[in-house]
Amino acid sequence: MSDGGSVLVLTNPYDVTTDLVLRLLAERRVPVVRLDPGADLRTGASLTAVHRTADQRGTLRTASRELDLTRVRSVWVRRPSPYEDPQDQDDQNRRFAAEQSFWGAGGILASLPAAHYVNHPWHNRAAEFKPAQLSTARRCGFLLPDTVITNDPAEVREFIARRPGGAVYKPLWNTPYRVGGEPRAVWVREVRRDEITDAVSVCPHMFQARVDKLFDARVTAVGDRLFGVRIDSPDLDWRHRQHLMRCAPVEVPDSVARGVVSYLSELRLVHGAFDFAVTTAGDWYFLECNPNGQWAWQPAETTRGIAHAFADQLEKGSEP
């Protein structure tokens, strides 16, 4: 085994995407510890951190591993379970335990002094705010669809009226939503001026000019390596019916590549999944960037390349 320290992977047990990278790390004989802190710390795993004036140390113990936290070379924050309430406690103690776990265990795992984070959880969270994404994208030179984020119905009606090519609505966050007890996804969809009611005033909503696109594009960035995929779909939101979309590798224009690298640097990210709408004129309009996006659904050659890029990042650890 390599003596450069272990890779700590934070994810749930059903995350099969992670296995693609873990197999590569195993082939390279890089030691890996996999942990789902929201669940494992309630079912036998233990986490300890000691802070002193002279030093800092810590230990993670699982059923099969004991890990010196000062020897973690990289942390991959993938898809860990939320810190949930222990079910054998009353309501007050359940809430207390869940919040203490989030702030305690979450704080320990985000504060390993020698580790290279892909991505750091605090940077992930900061980069998830769509207004911040749009502001950063503009500074990095991307083209943007005209956008309004407001809880003023009159502002929305005026915005839509001034968009002859139409407007779309998209949620600011993927909040779980149910209708009649059944889960419903809130997709990007076209919206008309006469659909806007005073209910908009309840909370901010985001509306954008519809881009007359030829196709969608996903650019997966891992460090300075970019992987572009063209997405052709019959739907405005290609995520709606993924079984109907077609994907193929596509070259990322130099101007877009420079913007991606600048965006990652500004938000202190190693990985980002960038979505663009591409017009017949070849203009790439920035839509959003998921700082922890899925990528294993892409063509096999692209998926393999991304997996190797992640393995390289995790193996190298922090820069000297």
Salt bridges, closest charged atoms under 4 A:
ASP15 OD1 - ARG78 NH2 2.63
ASP19 OD1 - ARG34 NH1 2.89
ASP55 OD2 - ARG52 NH2 2.84
GLU66 OE1 - ARG61 NE 3.28
ASP85 OD2 - ARG94 NH2 3.96
ASP91 OD1 - ARG94 NH1 3.46
GLU128 OE1 - ARG125 NE 3.03
ASP146 OD2 - ARG163 NH2 3.39
GLU158 OE2 - ARG162 NE 3.20
GLU190 OE2 - ARG210 NH1 2.52
ASP194 OD1 - ARG192 NE 3.15
GLU195 OE2 - ARG189 NH1 3.31
GLU195 OE1 - ARG192 NH1 3.92
ASP198 OD1 - ARG157 NH2 3.45
ASP216 OD2 - LYS213 NZ 2.74
ASP232 OD2 - ARG230 NE 2.87
ASP235 OD1 - ARG241 NH2 2.70
ASP237 OD2 - ARG239 NH2 2.65
GLU266 OE2 - ARG139 NH2 2.33
ASP275 OD1 - ARG218 NE 2.65
GLU288 OE1 - LYS130 NZ 3.63
ASP312 OD1 - ARG28 NH1 2.72
ASP312 OD2 - ARG225 NH1 2.84
GLU315 OE1 - ARG28 NH1 2.82
GLU319 OE2 - LYS316 NZ 2.93
